[in-house]
Amino acid sequence: MEIKNYTIEEIEGALINNYILLVGKIMHFSPLNMRNFLKQYLMKFEIQNLKMIIISLVIGRTKEETRKDVNFLSEEYLDNSDLIEELLKATTLDEIQILLKRTPYNIAIREGFLYLKNNKEIFVLEAFLDQLYYKQLQLQTQNLDKKEKTMISLFVKYKTEIYNLNLIYRGIKNKIERSLLKQFLVHNYLFLDEGKLEFLLNLTTLNDFVSTIEIYFREAEEIKALFMILKISQKHLIGSIEDFYISYYFKKFKIKIDDIAYFTISKILEVIIKKEKEIRFEILPKVIKIIHKKFKVLKMM
């Protein structure tokens, strides 16, 4: 690889594209309910596209620059390529709002744009879109049969709980107004119910945040043994929390091979979870280290 020809962002984009391609292949061979869920799961990449298009418009990037950063593969699987093309042509936020009026993004965009125009702040728009994603995943689980729902509901719950914790973490770290932050929590609980999240939301330091989570995990009968093995790292806080939830998920579902339905769902989710984890926490950090090391060597020459 010629490092000078690739930025870290381009390498990350190529890895994500590879991941979406994998999910797309799984969708092709999946039963209808699972296919619909996976399509909803890919919505997070469309949301990334929407954020990028909107931010690019706000900061005045060219259409060509913006287009380079759009992931069109996700839009093909979501059947929204035409919509994204129209959004890329938009020259004002009002045009984008009109284009998204008849989509699930309507309310999130409307409220987010209102806050953006009044306060010149993008965080609320991003938070509304992220919240919408997890709410839509939760709604999708209602259309699953019993075996699918058992496994996929837990998957959605642990993903949502990580989202809630990350939201609170960002709020404490960046001193975001708590009443504002509270609006973006998603009420779909696994180990941390509404009361626990409310308590975490009102903490003022990251040390208190971490120590309180540790107390909650030690007190939960179902996970305290696992928590003794997998400690939370304040240096890599959200990553270590996610690792804990993933370990719990796979421990929970040690599926018998003779139950074909459970086994199939299990293997699909296993590939999706492990591949995403591999990209985010193994491949990409190593690529960044290699690039930094190579540039350091080049500077010394």
C-alpha positions in Angstrom: 0.0 0.0 0.0 1.3 3.4 -1.0 0.5 5.4 2.2 0.7 8.8 0.4 -2.3 7.7 -1.9 -4.7 6.9 1.0 -5.9 8.8 4.0 -7.1 7.1 7.1 -10.7 8.2 6.3 -10.5 6.5 2.9 -9.2 3.3 4.5 -12.0 3.4 7.0 -14.5 3.9 4.2 -13.1 0.9 2.3 -13.4 -1.3 5.5 -17.0 -0.1 6.1 -17.9 -0.8 2.5 -16.5 -4.3 2.9 -18.7 -4.7 6.0 -21.8 -3.5 4.2 -21.1 -5.9 1.3 -20.9 -8.7 3.8 -24.3 -7.8 5.4 -25.8 -7.5 1.9 -24.7 -11.0 1.0 -26.2 -12.3 4.3 -29.4 -10.5 3.5 -29.6 -12.2 0.1 -29.7 -15.6 1.7 -31.7 -14.8 4.8 -35.4 -15.5 5.5 -37.8 -12.5 5.0 -38.0 -11.3 8.7 -34.3 -11.5 9.1 -33.8 -9.7 5.8 -36.1 -6.9 6.9 -34.3 -6.5 10.2 -30.8 -6.4 8.5 -32.1 -3.8 6.1 -33.2 -1.7 9.2 -29.8 -2.4 10.7 -28.1 -0.9 7.6 -30.0 2.3 8.3 -27.1 3.5 10.5 -25.0 3.9 7.4 -27.7 6.0 5.7 -27.8 8.2 8.8 -24.0 8.7 8.5 -24.6 9.7 4.9 -27.3 12.2 6.0 -25.1 13.7 8.7 -22.3 14.1 6.3 -24.4 15.7 3.5 -25.9 18.2 6.0 -22.7 19.1 7.7 -21.0 19.5 4.3 -23.7 21.9 3.2 -23.4 23.9 6.5 -19.6 24.3 6.3 -19.6 24.9 2.5 -17.9 21.8 1.0 -18.2 21.3 -2.7 -20.6 18.8 -4.1 -17.7 16.8 -5.5 -16.0 16.6 -2.0 -19.3 15.6 -0.4 -20.1 12.9 -3.0 -16.7 11.2 -2.4 -17.7 10.6 1.2 -21.1 9.1 0.6 -21.5 5.4 1.0 -23.7 4.5 -2.0 -23.6 0.8 -1.4 -25.7 1.1 1.7 -28.2 3.1 -0.3 -28.5 0.4 -2.9 -29.5 -2.1 -0.2 -31.9 0.3 1.3 -33.4 1.2 -2.2 -32.7 4.9 -1.5 -30.1 5.8 -4.1 -32.4 8.2 -5.9 -33.2 10.1 -2.6 -29.5 10.4 -1.8 -28.8 11.8 -5.3 -31.5 14.4 -4.8 -30.1 15.3 -1.3 -26.6 15.8 -2.9 -28.1 18.4 -5.3 -29.7 20.4 -2.4 -28.3 23.9 -1.8 -30.2 24.8 1.4 -31.3 23.1 4.6 -34.9 23.9 3.6 -34.5 21.8 0.4 -33.2 18.9 2.5 -36.1 19.1 4.9 -38.6 19.0 2.0 -36.9 16.0 0.5 -37.0 14.1 3.8 -40.6 15.1 4.7 -42.1 11.8 3.7 -39.4 9.6 5.2 -38.9 8.2 8.8 -36.4 11.1 9.3 -39.0 13.9 9.0 -39.4 14.8 12.7 -35.8 14.3 13.6 -34.7 16.5 10.7 -37.3 19.2 11.5 -36.5 19.4 15.2 -32.7 19.2 14.6 -32.8 21.9 11.9 -34.8 24.2 14.2 -32.2 23.8 16.9 -29.3 24.2 14.4 -30.8 27.5 13.0 -31.4 28.9 16.5 -28.3 27.8 18.3 -25.7 27.1 15.5 -25.2 23.7 17.1 -25.1 20.3 15.2 -25.2 18.0 18.2 -28.9 18.0 18.6 -29.6 17.1 15.0 -27.1 14.2 15.2 -28.6 13.0 18.5 -32.2 13.0 17.1 -31.0 10.9 14.1 -29.1 8.5 16.4 -32.1 8.1 18.7 -34.4 7.5 15.7 -32.1 4.6 14.6 -32.4 2.7 17.8 -36.1 3.4 18.1 -36.6 2.0 14.6 -34.6 -1.1 15.5 -36.8 -1.6 18.5 -39.9 -1.3 16.4 -38.5 -3.8 13.9 -38.3 -6.6 16.6 -42.1 -6.5 16.8 -42.4 -8.2 13.4 -40.2 -11.2 14.3 -41.3 -14.7 15.2 -40.6 -16.1 18.6 -37.1 -17.5 18.0 -36.0 -14.5 16.0 -37.4 -12.1 18.6 -35.6 -13.9 21.5 -32.2 -13.4 20.0 -32.6 -10.2 18.1 -34.4 -8.3 20.9 -31.4 -9.0 23.2 -29.1 -7.8 20.4 -31.1 -4.5 20.0 -31.3 -4.0 23.8 -27.5 -4.3 24.4 -26.8 -2.1 21.4 -29.3 0.5 22.7 -27.8 0.3 26.2 -24.3 1.0 24.8 -25.9 4.0 22.9 -27.4 5.4 26.1 -24.2 5.0 28.0 -22.2 6.6 25.2 -24.7 9.5 25.1 -24.3 10.1 28.9 -20.5 9.8 28.7 -20.4 12.4 25.9 -22.7 14.6 28.0 -20.5 14.5 31.1 -17.3 14.9 29.1 -18.5 17.8 27.0 -20.7 19.4 29.8 -23.9 19.2 27.8 -27.0 20.4 29.5 -28.6 17.3 31.1 -32.2 18.2 30.4 -31.3 18.4 26.8 -29.4 15.1 26.9 -32.3 13.3 28.6 -34.5 13.8 25.5 -32.3 11.5 23.5 -32.2 8.5 25.7 -33.9 5.4 24.2 -36.2 3.5 26.6 -35.2 -0.1 25.8 -33.4 -1.5 28.8 -31.2 -4.5 29.6 -29.3 -4.0 32.9 -29.8 -0.3 33.3 -33.4 0.8 33.8 -34.8 4.3 33.6 -33.9 5.1 37.2 -30.3 4.0 36.8 -29.9 6.0 33.6 -31.4 9.0 35.3 -28.9 8.7 38.1 -25.9 8.4 35.7 -27.3 11.3 33.7 -26.9 13.6 36.8 -23.3 12.7 37.6 -20.7 15.4 37.0 -17.4 13.5 36.6 -16.2 10.5 34.5 -14.8 8.9 37.6 -18.2 8.8 39.2 -19.7 7.6 35.9 -17.3 4.6 35.7 -17.5 3.7 39.4 -21.4 3.8 39.3 -21.6 1.6 36.2 -19.2 -0.9 38.0 -21.5 -1.0 41.0 -24.6 -1.6 38.8 -22.8 -4.4 37.0 -21.6 -6.1 40.2 -25.1 -5.9 41.6 -26.8 -7.6 38.6 -27.0 -11.3 39.3 -26.9 -12.4 35.7 -23.7 -10.6 34.9 -21.6 -10.1 38.0 -19.5 -13.2 37.4 -18.7 -12.1 33.9 -18.0 -8.6 35.2 -15.3 -10.0 37.5 -13.4 -11.2 34.5 -14.0 -8.3 32.1 -13.1 -5.0 33.8 -14.1 -1.6 32.4 -11.2 0.6 31.2 -11.5 4.3 31.7 -8.9 4.9 29.0 -11.0 2.9 26.5 -14.3 3.3 28.2 -17.0 2.8 25.6 -14.9 0.1 23.8 -14.5 -1.9 27.0 -18.2 -1.5 27.9 -19.1 -2.8 24.4 -16.7 -5.7 24.8 -18.5 -6.6 28.0 -21.9 -6.6 26.4 -20.7 -8.6 23.4 -19.2 -11.2 25.7 -22.4 -11.4 27.7 -24.5 -11.8 24.5 -22.4 -14.8 23.2 -22.4 -16.4 26.7 -26.2 -16.0 26.8 -26.7 -17.8 23.5 -24.7 -20.9 23.3 -27.1 -22.4 20.8 -27.6 -26.1 20.2 -26.7 -27.1 16.7 -29.7 -29.3 16.4 -32.0 -26.3 16.6 -31.6 -25.1 13.0 -33.7 -21.9 13.4 -31.7 -20.7 16.5 -28.4 -21.8 15.0 -29.0 -19.8 11.8 -30.0 -16.6 13.5 -27.1 -17.0 15.9 -24.5 -17.4 13.1 -25.9 -14.4 11.2 -25.6 -12.2 14.3 -22.3 -13.6 15.3 -20.7 -12.7 11.9 -22.2 -9.2 12.0 -21.1 -8.5 15.6 -17.6 -9.9 15.3 -16.8 -8.4 11.9 -17.9 -4.9 13.1 -15.8 -5.3 16.3 -12.8 -6.5 14.2 -12.9 -3.5 12.0 -13.4 -0.9 14.8 -11.2 -2.3 17.5 -8.6 -4.4 15.7 -8.0 -3.6 12.0 -8.5 0.2 12.0 -6.4 0.9 15.1 -3.6 -1.3 13.7 -3.8 0.5 10.3 -3.5 3.9 12.0 -0.5 2.7 14.0 1.2 1.4 10.9 0.6 4.7 9.0 1.9 6.8 11.9 4.9 4.6 12.3 5.7 4.8 8.5 5.3 8.5 8.5 7.6 8.8 11.5 10.3 6.7 9.7 9.9 8.8 6.5 10.4 12.0 8.5 13.6 10.7 10.0 15.1 9.8 6.6 
